[in-house]
Amino acid sequence: MQLGDSRTGKLADNITGFGRALRRAGVRLDSARVALAQEAAMLVGVDRKPDLSAAMEAVMVSREQDRMVFRELFDVYFRNPEVANKLLSQLLPSAEGKAEPSQRRPRVREALSPQRAFGQAQPKKEDQKVDFDAAMTASDLQRLKHADFNALSASEYRLVEQLARDVRLPVPTVPSRRLRPGVRGARMHWPGVMHAAARTGGELMRLPRLERREQPLPLLVLVDVSGSMERYSRLLLAFLHAATRDIGGHKGRRDVFAFGMHLTDLTPAFRLADTDAMLGAASLAIEDFAGGTRLGESLRVLREQHARRLVGRRTLVLIITDGLDTGEPDDLARELAWLRRRSQRLLWLNPLLRFDGYAPLARGAAVLHRHAHGMLAVHNVSKLQDLASSLAALMKK
């Protein structure tokens, strides 16, 4: 069938509105990608919905964790023609998708929820659902970046979580034993020499060498999920999953544990590509969420059952906790001393640094402060953005 010009008529409006819904769901998207989606629709036509979905996904999605969100939202959005007009008016669509709302991903449910129209006054109730679109002002973003996670309303917490997922954490790298062609290596790359000579008629114009590859340090993360850390745990888990995704692939090693009254291995959950799926798997795995804190006991389990996760005294260990431990200080000191000996750096990420003049006076905090190589703040998005440079500075000491 003849599709016609997708830049005019209802199809262009539908694709533009669909792009707005994707942006509300946290998918990185600009006007150029929306234009590419319109061109893709012109090329493949609208006869087959799977072909249209695949073509638009190819040009609108650039991150693996956004693919399932795109597919669910595409199915709901284009199931009923009336959905386009309703979503463009930022109203809740009445059409039913294939999946029940409770089974949809949180990002999809939030994108399909009622939105505040541009220019409309803010609701009086602080906890009333408010989703900022691309029209969010610079002052709003600046305020949220410096807002303490523990002081956010429910709607602000979801917005800050999306901001935290876009923060990257480049872990310091070290030379590995594997080699690759380069220009400054100590050994000659003889196959490269022969290939280069063959291109110049046998003349040796260039001498390729072999240099050592750079790989990120093995990363071990321990996240406190006790009651005092409840407002920080979920957000920091989402941040760590998105920020260290490259480390968890073929480039390096990433192990994550949650601790409260006992130790929980979250490494299998962190292998999932989608952050929402990871949070769901982590919530099912953690049985002592919002309970007490026994870091010493958790470290003992780590030493007895997971000591091989620490690779050759090169592992960078991050302990995320407020230090309000309820165990015996002597046990904690013994386990921290073992952990420090087996790692290259032991860093304490402490959300209580949001208080001016904070001092680790609690028993567990004092022991942790004595054994850690450094203490960093992680109580707002701005501190998360500064975390990479702070890690690099501590690694040079």
Residue, then its C-alpha position, 0 to 999 in steps of 0.5 A: m500500500q502507498l504510505g504517503d508522506s509521514r511528515t504530514g497528517k496523523l502518522a507524524d502526530n502519532i510518532t511525535g507523541f510517541g517520542r514524547a511518551l518515550r522521553r517521559a519513560g526516561v529514554r534518551l531521545d531528541s528531535a533528530r531521532v523522531a525525524l528518523a523514525q518518521e522516515a523509517a515509517m515511510l520506508v517500511g509502511v504500516d501494513r505490518k506492525p512488527d516491521l514498523s516497531a522494529a524499524m522505529e526501535a532501530v532509530m529511536v533506541s540507543r541503549e539496551q536497557d531501553r529496548m523492553v520499555f520501547r516495546e511495551l510502550f509501542d504496543v500500548y501506544f499504537r493499540n488504539p488510535e485514540v491513545a495518540n490524541k490522549l497522550l498528546s494532551q498528556l491524559l491517561p489513555s483509556a485503551e488497554g494493552k496486552a499486559e495489565p498495568s500492574q505488570r508493566r514496567p515502572r517506566v512505562r506506567e509512569a510514561l502513561s500516567p497523567q501529566r501536568a500540562f505546560g504552564q499549569a500551576q503546581p499542585k498544592k499537595e507535595d506528594q501529589k504525582v508530578d512528572f516533569d517533562a522536557a519543559m523542566t526548568a534549569s532551576d528545577l534540575q539544579r535544585l534536584k541535583h543538590a537535594d538530599f535523597n532523604a528529603l525528597s517527596a515521592s514524585e521527586y524521588r522518581l525524578v532523581e532516580q532517573l537523573a542518577r541513572d544517567v550518571r557514569l562512574p568510570v572506574p580507574t584502570v590498570p594494565s593487564r597481562r593481555l597485549r594489543p597492537g600499539v606504538r609504545g610497547a616493548r615487544m615487536h608485533w611481527p605479524g603487523v610488521m609483515h603486513a605493513a611491509a607487504r603494503t609498501g613493497g617490502e620496505l619497513m616504513r612502520l614498526p608496530r609494537l605490542e602494548r598492554r591492554e588497559q582494563p578497569l579494576p575489579l569492583l566489589v560493592l557492599v550496599d547497606v539495606s538497613g532501615s536507616m538506609e532505606r531511602y538511599s538503598r534503592l536509588l544507589l542500587a539503580f545508580l550503580h547498575a547503570a553507572t557500572r554497566d560496562i564493567g559488568g560485561h567483558k571488560g571487567r568484573r563487578d560483584v555486588f552484595a547487600f547486607g543488613m542482618h546477613l549478606t545477600d549476593l546481588t551479582p546475578a541480579f546485576r547481570l540483567a540489562d534493564t535497571d527496573a528488572m534488576l531492582g525487581a530481582a534484588s527486592l525478591a532476593i533481599e529478605d532483611f530489607a529495612g532491618g538492622t545492620r551487622l556488617g561484621e557478620s556479613l563480612r565474615v560470610l564474605r570471607e568464608q564463602h566469597a573470598r575468591r571474588l577479591v582478585g589478587r589484591r587489585t579489587l576496589v571495594l566500595i562500602i555504602t553505609d551510614g556506619l550505624d552497625t549493631g554488631e560487636p566492634d571487635d568482630l567488625a575490626r577483624e573482618l575489615a582488617w582482612l578485607r583491607r589486606r585483600s583489596q587495593r582500596l577500601l572506600w566508605l561511601n557515607p550518606l551522613l556526610r550531608f551534615d556539616g561537621y559530621a564525625p564518625l562517633a558511633r562504634g561501628a562508624a569509628v571502626l570503619h573510618r579507621h580501616a577505610h582508605g577514604m570516605l566520600a559523600v553520596h547523598n545527592v546527584s551532585k555528589l554522585q557526579d563528583l564520585a568519579s573524580s574523587l575515586a581517581a584522587l584517592m587511587k593516587k594516594 
